[in-house]
Structure formats: C-alpha cells, structure tokens
Amino acid sequence: MPNPDADEPKNSLPETGLSSLSTKIQAAAKRANWSELSPVQAGAIPLLLAGRDLMVQARTGSGKTGAFLLPMLELLDTSHMQVQALVLVPTRELAVQVTKDAGVLFAGSGLEALPVYGGVGYRPQIEGFKRGAQVVVGTPGRILDHLLKRNLSLDTLKVLVFDEADRMLSMGFYPDMLELQSYLPKRIHGSMFSATFPINVQRLAQRFLQQPEFLSLSRDHVHVTDVEHILMPVPRMDKDRALVRLLEVDNPPQALIFCNTKSRVNYVTAVLQRFGFNVAELSSELSQNSREAVLARLKDGSLQFLVATDVAARGIDVPELSHVILYEPPEDPELYIHRAGRTGRAGAGGVAISLITSLERRDLNKIASIYQIEFIERAAPSDEDVATIVSERLTAQLEAQLRSRDKLQVERMQRFLPLARQFAETEEELALLAMLLDDSYHAVAHIASPAPEKAQPSRGRGGLERRSNRSGRRRR
C-alpha cells in the first residue's frame, strides 16, 4: 500500500509546463483553450508519461480529466484500432463528460473515445468496439457485461484509469471491479484519481496498481491523512430530508451521525429507518448490553449508520470510519474536534460534513476561527441528484443480477415481459413498477457488510494470486 504520509512520489519528477510537452499535447491543450496546466496536470503528467502507477488526490474541477487524457496522446498507438485505454467512472453522466472532453483533446489525433454505460442499448457500444475506439470510458458494470458477452477484449490494454474511485465504491461497484480484474493483461500502466483516500480506496489501489505512488497538490488538496471539513447549508425545515439525500448520494460505507440531544437522536434515527437505511441509535437510555451490541455491529461492518450524542459516543473507536456527519453544530466548540476526529484514522482520509442552517453558520464560523479549520462549502444534494444516482445504482444492481442468471432463469423471466410493458402504459401501473424497483433497491443498497478483506502480499500486479476463473482467463 502506498505510504499515506508521503507528500510526493519517491524519485519525483519536477512539475512540467505546457511548453515543455510534445507538440501533440500542446495542440490538444490549445483546442481546449488551456494556456497553462493546472496544478494536478503539472504534477501528474510527467509521472504518467514516465510510466508510473499513481494515486492522485483531486477534486472535480481541478483539471484531473486533462491530467489522464493528455498523456494518452503519447502513450497510445493511433494506428492500432483496438482498446488501449480504459477509464472507469462511477456514473453515465461522468462517462459522457469525460468522452466529450476527450473529443476536444483528441480531435484530429486519430484517437477515439467511446462512452459505455448501463441503462441504454448495447448496439452503439458494440459498433464502437468494432470501429476500433482506442479509449473506452465506462461504468464497471456495463464494461463487465461486454466482457462476459465477448463484445469487448482488453488483451491490448495499456492504460487503466480509475476516475473518482471513492464515488465508484459508493455506487457499489467493488464486486464488478474485482471480477473485471480477471480480464486485464498482466502489464498495464494504472492510475487512480479520487477526492479522498479512505481505507477502502487504498485497498482498491493495492489490488489494481503496481507499487502506486501518492501525489498531493499544493493548495489544491486535502492531505491523505487529514479530515476534509465540509459545510453544507440547508433550510431549517428541510434538514432531515437533506440528511437523507446526502446519505443516498454519498452512500458512505459507514458513518457516525452526531446530534446534541437524545430526543434529536431518536427523531433522526426514526426518519432514517423510515427511509430504509441500516441505522441504529446510541444514547444514554440504552442498557450496557444494548450499547455493546450496537457497537459490535458497527465494528464488524453490519451496521452502516449510527446516530449518537457526544456523551453516548465516548469510547467509540472505529479506525476505518470514513464519514462523520454533524446534524447540528456542537454546543461546545471543542466537541467539534472530538466529533471530526472520529474519522481520518489509521492513515486514511476522512470526511466531516456539517449540516447547518443560516442561524447555525455563526457557530461554525466560531469553530473555524478558534481551530484554524478551513471549511469547504458544498451544496446539499437535490431531489434530482438523488434520482439520478439511485437510478444508476439500481441499474448496476439489476444488471449484476441479470449476469448471474443461468439460461433457464432467463427463459423463465420472459413470461413477465408483457406485464413489464403494460406497467409502463398508465400512471397507476407505473406506480406498481416504481414500488418494485424501490423495494429491489433498498434490499441491496443499505445493507452494510464487512469491509473488503485486506489484500494479500503482492504476487504480481494487484497483489492477487493468479488462478483460473470461469471464463478460462487468468485472475490476478
């Protein structure tokens, strides 16, 4: 696993300027109207061109897409009409955006980028493979579908990129990515871009990257061992629903949610339970046996969300807790440090999100001033954001279930196709279909499970022993 305390790669290369790069890259930057490189591009591009496996901490808007696309102009062979680069992304929206950016940067170069994601027909994607697109940008589930159906081969792959790796894990793509690993060539160049690097992202990097190095950026990064402090303004009367939308969109592996009173803990827990979340509460009302049972579930990973007061949370130590959410600012500023300090442990990144009303902003400003904390303001997710994310997550879940069906099960489900078409014809029947989809989603989405096992000592790329799988390929 990469050293989480490293501020820059070993044997680091100096940051580069646009003028020192090839004419192909300079021309691409000019097409995108970039007069200079962003910090993430200046730091990452020379390392990627040198063939280093790299973990880069970068937020949306930092220029990370250009950081991994521009080197492809030098690393890929335009005369070879087969897939040479695979960019894995969490959502169809990002697949479309990355492909659009690639269209600008690759224009006239001979490279073609193809978006591949679920929820749409297969034919245009298959035609893109046959056409010889060298760069595939897609979600893990649909990429795996094409591999299993032999529509796609990765035998000629040179470059593998994970974009927004933390979000990919929150979308539930971990099993798909592990299965996809068996189709990768032994020698490829990999990189991973993520806003945060909690333990589960670091484990993913260890499986897929060969001795990856960590790149941190001046003024544009949160150090991998630090907690990212987020301020999220919400209307006073909508705070409970804002919390629901936040948990749906971010879907952290586990989170500790702080309230100031036990009555608020009871209320928040009841709201989350009604929305189908795997949640429990911890307050002074619980007996010692009940408290120990709740904490045991939190530590073994079978409990996803715990709502607690500061007093009740004393003594809780979950080293790999990725998120702390403050439903309201603490009454004592010092308690903020104790709350936020529950995450970002064991050499991992963490996130502390404060939901605040306009009246509570003053309390958080006071905390920021006392402890010199730089809060990053982030808009609360909207209903539209939730609808988009849960639809894509459910599509991935259903496609994964369909992949696991045998021929007889597929034949059996054909009898329901007429009914499925009928459901889409009227609002009343459409409501029945929405109910079924909602039940299917919640049966999977909010059932926590133990964190992915730690990777075994490295035996080649990704740290996995090579063994046969059902496709006849070799799993690394």
C-alpha positions as CSV (number, residue, x, y, z in Angstrom):
1,M,0.0,0.0,0.0
2,P,1.4,3.5,-0.7
3,N,2.8,5.4,2.1
4,P,-0.1,7.7,3.3
5,D,2.4,10.1,4.8
6,A,4.2,10.8,1.5
7,D,3.7,14.3,0.1
8,E,5.2,13.4,-3.2
9,P,6.3,10.3,-5.1
10,K,9.7,8.8,-4.5
11,N,12.3,9.8,-7.1
12,S,9.8,12.5,-8.0
13,L,10.0,14.3,-11.3
14,P,9.7,18.1,-11.5
15,E,6.4,19.6,-12.4
16,T,6.2,20.4,-16.0
17,G,4.9,23.4,-18.0
18,L,2.9,23.2,-21.1
19,S,5.7,24.5,-23.3
20,S,7.9,21.5,-22.3
21,L,5.4,18.9,-23.5
22,S,5.1,17.5,-27.0
23,T,3.5,19.4,-29.8
24,K,0.6,16.9,-29.9
25,I,-0.2,17.7,-26.2
26,Q,0.3,21.4,-26.7
27,A,-2.1,21.4,-29.7
28,A,-4.7,19.5,-27.6
29,A,-4.4,22.0,-24.8
30,K,-4.9,24.8,-27.3
31,R,-8.0,23.2,-28.6
32,A,-9.4,23.1,-25.0
33,N,-8.3,26.8,-24.6
34,W,-5.8,26.0,-21.9
35,S,-3.0,28.5,-21.8
36,E,-1.2,26.6,-19.0
37,L,-1.5,23.4,-17.0
38,S,-3.5,23.2,-13.8
39,P,-1.5,22.0,-10.6
40,V,-2.8,18.4,-10.9
41,Q,-1.8,18.3,-14.6
42,A,1.6,19.8,-14.0
43,G,2.3,17.3,-11.2
44,A,0.7,14.1,-12.7
45,I,1.5,14.3,-16.5
46,P,5.3,13.9,-16.2
47,L,4.8,10.9,-13.9
48,L,2.2,9.3,-16.1
49,L,4.4,9.8,-19.2
50,A,7.2,8.1,-17.3
51,G,5.0,5.0,-16.7
52,R,4.5,5.4,-13.0
53,D,1.5,3.9,-11.3
54,L,-0.1,6.8,-9.5
55,M,-2.7,7.7,-6.9
56,V,-3.8,11.3,-7.3
57,Q,-6.0,13.2,-4.8
58,A,-8.0,15.7,-6.9
59,R,-11.5,17.1,-6.7
60,T,-13.9,17.8,-9.5
61,G,-12.8,21.0,-11.3
62,S,-9.1,20.5,-10.6
63,G,-8.3,19.6,-14.2
64,K,-7.8,15.9,-13.4
65,T,-9.6,14.8,-16.7
66,G,-6.9,16.5,-18.7
67,A,-4.2,15.0,-16.4
68,F,-5.0,11.5,-17.5
69,L,-6.3,12.2,-21.1
70,L,-3.4,14.3,-22.3
71,P,-0.7,11.6,-21.7
72,M,-2.7,9.2,-23.8
73,L,-1.8,11.2,-26.9
74,E,1.8,10.0,-26.4
75,L,1.2,6.6,-24.8
76,L,-1.4,5.1,-27.3
77,D,-0.8,4.0,-30.9
78,T,-3.3,5.7,-33.2
79,S,-2.7,3.1,-35.9
80,H,-3.8,0.3,-33.6
81,M,-7.6,0.1,-33.8
82,Q,-8.2,-1.8,-30.6
83,V,-8.9,-0.8,-27.0
84,Q,-5.7,0.5,-25.5
85,A,-7.0,2.6,-22.6
86,L,-9.9,2.0,-20.1
87,V,-11.2,4.8,-18.0
88,L,-13.6,3.5,-15.3
89,V,-16.1,6.1,-13.9
90,P,-19.0,5.8,-11.4
91,T,-21.8,7.3,-13.5
92,R,-23.1,7.6,-17.1
93,E,-23.0,11.4,-16.6
94,L,-19.3,11.3,-15.9
95,A,-18.7,8.9,-18.8
96,V,-20.4,11.3,-21.2
97,Q,-18.5,14.3,-19.8
98,V,-15.1,12.6,-20.0
99,T,-15.8,11.4,-23.5
100,K,-16.8,14.9,-24.5
101,D,-13.5,16.3,-23.1
102,A,-11.6,13.5,-24.9
103,G,-13.4,14.5,-28.2
104,V,-11.9,18.0,-27.8
105,L,-8.4,16.9,-26.8
106,F,-8.2,14.0,-29.3
107,A,-9.6,15.9,-32.3
108,G,-7.5,15.2,-35.4
109,S,-5.1,12.9,-33.5
110,G,-6.6,9.5,-34.7
111,L,-7.7,8.6,-31.2
112,E,-11.4,7.9,-30.5
113,A,-13.1,7.7,-27.0
114,L,-16.2,5.6,-26.6
115,P,-18.7,6.0,-23.7
116,V,-20.0,2.7,-22.3
117,Y,-22.6,2.7,-19.6
118,G,-25.8,0.9,-18.5
119,G,-29.4,1.8,-18.9
120,V,-29.1,2.2,-22.7
121,G,-28.9,-0.2,-25.7
122,Y,-25.8,-2.3,-26.4
123,R,-25.7,-1.8,-30.2
124,P,-24.0,1.6,-30.4
125,Q,-21.4,0.5,-27.9
126,I,-20.7,-2.8,-29.8
127,E,-20.4,-0.8,-33.1
128,G,-17.9,1.5,-31.3
129,F,-15.8,-1.5,-30.4
130,K,-15.9,-2.8,-33.9
131,R,-14.9,0.6,-35.2
132,G,-11.7,0.4,-33.2
133,A,-12.1,3.0,-30.5
134,Q,-8.8,3.0,-28.6
135,V,-10.2,4.7,-25.4
136,V,-13.2,3.3,-23.6
137,V,-14.8,5.4,-20.9
138,G,-17.4,3.4,-18.9
139,T,-19.0,2.2,-15.7
140,P,-17.7,-1.1,-14.3
141,G,-21.0,-3.0,-14.6
142,R,-21.6,-2.3,-18.3
143,I,-17.9,-2.9,-19.1
144,L,-18.1,-6.3,-17.4
145,D,-21.3,-7.1,-19.3
146,H,-19.5,-6.6,-22.6
147,L,-16.5,-8.7,-21.4
148,L,-18.7,-11.6,-20.4
149,K,-20.6,-11.5,-23.8
150,R,-17.2,-11.3,-25.6
151,N,-18.2,-8.0,-27.2
152,L,-15.1,-6.4,-25.8
153,S,-11.5,-7.6,-25.3
154,L,-8.9,-5.9,-23.1
155,D,-6.0,-8.0,-24.4
156,T,-4.3,-5.0,-25.9
157,L,-4.9,-2.7,-22.9
158,K,-2.0,-0.4,-22.0
159,V,-3.6,2.2,-19.7
160,L,-6.1,1.8,-16.8
161,V,-7.6,4.8,-15.1
162,F,-10.0,4.9,-12.1
163,D,-11.7,8.3,-12.1
164,E,-13.5,9.3,-8.9
165,A,-12.6,6.0,-7.2
166,D,-14.3,6.9,-4.0
167,R,-17.6,7.5,-5.7
168,M,-17.2,4.2,-7.7
169,L,-17.1,2.4,-4.4
170,S,-20.1,4.3,-3.0
171,M,-22.0,3.2,-6.1
172,G,-21.5,-0.4,-5.1
173,F,-19.1,-1.3,-8.0
174,Y,-16.5,-3.1,-5.9
175,P,-17.6,-6.7,-6.8
176,D,-17.8,-5.8,-10.5
177,M,-14.3,-4.3,-10.4
178,L,-12.8,-7.4,-8.8
179,E,-14.4,-9.6,-11.5
180,L,-13.3,-7.2,-14.2
181,Q,-9.7,-7.6,-12.9
182,S,-9.5,-11.1,-14.4
183,Y,-9.7,-9.7,-17.9
184,L,-6.8,-7.3,-17.5
185,P,-3.4,-8.0,-19.1
186,K,-0.5,-8.6,-16.8
187,R,1.4,-5.5,-17.8
188,I,-0.6,-2.2,-17.8
189,H,0.0,1.3,-16.5
190,G,-2.6,2.3,-13.9
191,S,-3.6,5.5,-12.1
192,M,-6.3,6.4,-9.7
193,F,-7.9,9.8,-9.1
194,S,-10.1,10.3,-6.0
195,A,-11.2,13.2,-3.9
196,T,-10.5,11.2,-0.7
197,F,-8.4,8.1,0.0
198,P,-10.1,6.2,2.8
199,I,-9.0,2.7,3.6
200,N,-11.4,1.1,1.1
201,V,-9.9,3.2,-1.8
202,Q,-6.4,2.4,-0.7
203,R,-7.2,-1.3,-0.8
204,L,-8.6,-0.9,-4.3
205,A,-5.4,0.8,-5.3
206,Q,-3.3,-2.0,-3.9
207,R,-5.3,-4.6,-5.9
208,F,-5.0,-2.9,-9.3
209,L,-1.9,-0.7,-9.2
210,Q,1.7,-1.8,-9.1
211,Q,3.5,-0.1,-6.2
212,P,1.5,3.1,-6.7
213,E,2.8,6.4,-5.5
214,F,0.7,9.1,-4.0
215,L,0.6,12.6,-5.4
216,S,-0.5,15.5,-3.3
217,L,-1.0,19.0,-4.6
218,S,-0.3,22.4,-3.1
219,R,-3.4,24.4,-2.1
220,D,-5.5,22.0,-4.2
221,H,-5.5,19.0,-2.0
222,V,-6.5,17.6,1.3
223,H,-3.6,15.6,2.6
224,V,-4.4,11.9,2.6
225,T,-4.1,11.6,6.4
226,D,-6.3,14.7,7.0
227,V,-10.0,15.1,7.5
228,E,-11.9,17.1,4.9
229,H,-14.2,19.6,6.6
230,I,-17.4,20.3,4.6
231,L,-20.0,22.9,5.4
232,M,-23.4,22.1,3.8
233,P,-26.1,24.9,4.1
234,V,-29.6,23.5,4.4
235,P,-33.1,25.1,5.1
236,R,-34.1,24.7,8.8
237,M,-37.3,22.9,7.9
238,D,-35.6,20.6,5.4
239,K,-32.6,19.4,7.4
240,D,-33.9,15.8,8.0
241,R,-34.6,15.4,4.2
242,A,-31.3,17.0,3.4
243,L,-29.6,14.3,5.5
244,V,-31.5,11.6,3.7
245,R,-30.4,13.0,0.3
246,L,-26.8,13.3,1.5
247,L,-26.7,9.6,2.6
248,E,-28.3,8.4,-0.6
249,V,-25.9,10.3,-2.8
250,D,-22.6,9.8,-0.9
251,N,-23.6,6.3,0.4
252,P,-20.5,6.1,2.7
253,P,-19.5,2.5,3.8
254,Q,-20.2,3.7,7.4
255,A,-20.9,7.0,9.1
256,L,-21.3,8.4,12.6
257,I,-24.1,11.0,12.8
258,F,-23.9,13.4,15.8
259,C,-26.9,15.2,17.4
260,N,-26.9,17.4,20.5
261,T,-29.7,15.7,22.4
262,K,-31.1,12.2,22.9
263,S,-34.6,13.4,21.6
264,R,-33.0,14.6,18.4
265,V,-31.1,11.3,18.2
266,N,-34.4,9.4,18.5
267,Y,-36.0,11.6,15.8
268,V,-33.2,11.4,13.3
269,T,-32.9,7.6,13.7
270,A,-36.7,7.2,13.2
271,V,-36.6,9.3,10.0
272,L,-33.6,7.3,8.5
273,Q,-35.2,4.0,9.4
274,R,-38.5,5.0,7.7
275,F,-36.4,5.8,4.6
276,G,-35.0,2.3,4.6
277,F,-31.4,3.0,5.9
278,N,-29.5,0.5,8.0
279,V,-29.2,2.7,11.1
280,A,-29.2,2.4,14.9
281,E,-29.0,4.9,17.7
282,L,-26.8,5.3,20.7
283,S,-28.0,7.4,23.7
284,S,-27.8,7.3,27.4
285,E,-31.1,5.4,27.5
286,L,-29.5,2.2,26.2
287,S,-28.5,-0.5,28.6
288,Q,-24.9,-1.6,28.6
289,N,-25.7,-4.8,26.8
290,S,-27.7,-3.0,24.1
291,R,-24.8,-0.5,23.7
292,E,-22.2,-3.2,23.3
293,A,-24.4,-5.0,20.8
294,V,-24.8,-1.8,18.7
295,L,-21.0,-1.1,18.8
296,A,-20.2,-4.7,17.9
297,R,-22.4,-4.3,14.7
298,L,-20.6,-1.0,13.9
299,K,-17.2,-2.6,14.3
300,D,-17.9,-5.7,12.3
301,G,-19.5,-3.7,9.4
302,S,-23.0,-5.0,9.7
303,L,-24.3,-1.5,10.8
304,Q,-23.9,1.3,8.3
305,F,-25.1,4.4,10.2
306,L,-25.0,5.2,13.9
307,V,-26.8,8.2,15.3
308,A,-25.4,9.4,18.7
309,T,-24.9,12.2,21.2
310,D,-21.4,13.3,22.2
311,V,-21.8,11.6,25.6
312,A,-23.1,8.3,24.2
313,A,-20.3,8.3,21.6
314,R,-17.5,8.4,24.2
315,G,-15.2,5.4,23.8
316,I,-16.2,4.6,20.2
317,D,-13.1,3.7,18.2
318,V,-13.7,2.5,14.6
319,P,-10.4,3.0,12.9
320,E,-11.8,2.8,9.3
321,L,-14.8,5.1,9.8
322,S,-14.9,7.3,6.6
323,H,-17.6,9.8,7.4
324,V,-18.7,11.9,10.4
325,I,-21.9,13.9,9.9
326,L,-22.9,16.7,12.2
327,Y,-26.7,17.0,12.1
328,E,-26.2,20.2,14.2
329,P,-23.1,22.1,15.4
330,P,-22.0,21.1,18.9
331,E,-22.9,23.4,21.8
332,D,-19.2,23.4,22.9
333,P,-16.7,24.3,20.1
334,E,-14.2,21.8,21.5
335,L,-16.6,19.0,20.8
336,Y,-16.3,19.6,17.1
337,I,-12.7,18.4,17.3
338,H,-13.8,15.2,19.1
339,R,-16.5,14.6,16.5
340,A,-14.4,15.2,13.4
341,G,-11.6,13.2,15.0
342,R,-13.6,10.0,14.8
343,T,-12.7,9.8,11.1
344,G,-9.4,10.1,9.2
345,R,-7.7,7.5,11.4
346,A,-5.3,4.6,10.6
347,G,-3.6,6.5,7.8
348,A,-6.8,7.1,5.9
349,G,-8.7,10.1,4.7
350,G,-11.9,11.1,6.2
351,V,-14.8,13.5,5.8
352,A,-16.7,15.6,8.4
353,I,-19.9,17.1,7.0
354,S,-21.8,19.8,9.0
355,L,-25.4,20.4,8.0
356,I,-26.1,24.0,9.1
357,T,-28.9,26.4,8.8
358,S,-28.4,30.2,8.4
359,L,-28.6,30.7,12.1
360,E,-26.1,27.9,12.8
361,R,-23.5,29.3,10.4
362,R,-22.2,31.7,13.1
363,D,-21.4,28.7,15.4
364,L,-19.4,27.0,12.6
365,N,-17.5,30.3,11.9
366,K,-16.5,30.4,15.5
367,I,-15.2,26.9,15.4
368,A,-13.3,27.7,12.2
369,S,-11.7,30.7,13.8
370,I,-10.7,29.0,17.1
371,Y,-9.1,25.9,15.5
372,Q,-8.0,27.4,12.1
373,I,-10.1,25.0,10.2
374,E,-10.8,25.7,6.5
375,F,-14.4,24.6,5.7
376,I,-15.3,23.7,2.1
377,E,-18.8,24.8,1.3
378,R,-20.8,22.2,-0.7
379,A,-24.3,22.4,-1.9
380,A,-26.7,19.9,-0.5
381,P,-27.9,17.2,-3.0
382,S,-31.2,17.9,-4.7
383,D,-34.0,15.5,-5.3
384,E,-32.9,15.4,-8.9
385,D,-29.4,14.4,-7.8
386,V,-30.8,11.6,-5.7
387,A,-33.0,10.4,-8.6
388,T,-30.1,10.3,-10.9
389,I,-27.7,8.5,-8.5
390,V,-30.2,5.9,-7.3
391,S,-31.3,5.1,-10.8
392,E,-27.8,4.4,-11.9
393,R,-27.0,2.4,-8.8
394,L,-30.2,0.3,-9.3
395,T,-29.4,-0.2,-12.9
396,A,-25.9,-1.5,-11.9
397,Q,-27.5,-3.8,-9.3
398,L,-30.1,-5.2,-11.7
399,E,-27.5,-5.8,-14.5
400,A,-25.3,-7.6,-12.0
401,Q,-28.3,-9.8,-11.0
402,L,-29.1,-10.5,-14.7
403,R,-25.5,-11.5,-15.3
404,S,-25.7,-14.1,-12.6
405,R,-28.8,-15.8,-14.1
406,D,-28.5,-19.0,-15.9
407,K,-30.3,-19.8,-19.2
408,L,-33.3,-21.4,-17.6
409,Q,-33.8,-18.4,-15.3
410,V,-33.6,-16.0,-18.2
411,E,-36.1,-18.2,-20.1
412,R,-38.4,-18.1,-17.0
413,M,-38.4,-14.3,-16.7
414,Q,-39.6,-13.9,-20.3
415,R,-43.2,-14.6,-19.2
416,F,-43.2,-11.2,-17.4
417,L,-42.1,-9.1,-20.4
418,P,-45.7,-8.4,-21.4
419,L,-46.5,-7.3,-17.9
420,A,-43.4,-5.1,-17.8
421,R,-44.6,-3.4,-21.0
422,Q,-48.0,-2.9,-19.5
423,F,-46.7,-1.3,-16.4
424,A,-45.2,1.5,-18.4
425,E,-48.5,2.4,-20.1
426,T,-50.5,4.1,-17.2
427,E,-49.6,6.1,-14.2
428,E,-51.3,3.6,-11.8
429,E,-49.4,0.7,-13.2
430,L,-46.2,2.8,-13.4
431,A,-46.6,3.3,-9.6
432,L,-46.5,-0.5,-9.2
433,L,-43.3,-0.8,-11.2
434,A,-41.7,2.1,-9.2
435,M,-42.7,0.2,-5.9
436,L,-41.0,-2.9,-7.1
437,L,-37.8,-1.0,-8.1
438,D,-37.8,0.8,-4.8
439,D,-38.0,-2.5,-2.9
440,S,-35.3,-4.0,-5.1
441,Y,-33.0,-1.0,-4.5
442,H,-33.4,-0.9,-0.7
443,A,-33.0,-4.7,-0.4
444,V,-29.4,-4.2,-1.5
445,A,-28.3,-0.6,-1.2
446,H,-28.5,-0.1,2.6
447,I,-27.4,-3.4,3.9
448,A,-23.9,-2.9,5.2
449,S,-21.4,-5.7,5.1
450,P,-17.9,-6.2,6.5
451,A,-15.3,-4.1,4.7
452,P,-13.4,-5.7,1.8
453,E,-10.7,-8.0,3.0
454,K,-7.2,-6.7,3.1
455,A,-5.1,-7.6,0.0
456,Q,-2.7,-10.5,0.4
457,P,1.0,-10.0,-0.1
458,S,1.7,-9.0,-3.6
459,R,2.0,-11.7,-6.3
460,G,2.3,-9.7,-9.4
461,R,0.1,-6.7,-10.4
462,G,-2.8,-6.0,-7.9
463,G,-1.4,-8.3,-5.2
464,L,-3.7,-11.3,-6.1
465,E,-2.5,-14.8,-6.8
466,R,-3.3,-15.8,-10.4
467,R,-5.9,-18.5,-10.7
468,S,-8.3,-19.8,-13.2
469,N,-11.9,-18.4,-13.4
470,R,-15.0,-19.5,-15.2
471,S,-14.1,-17.6,-18.4
472,G,-10.9,-19.5,-18.8
473,R,-8.8,-16.4,-18.3
474,R,-6.3,-15.8,-15.6
475,R,-7.3,-13.8,-12.5
476,R,-4.6,-11.8,-10.9
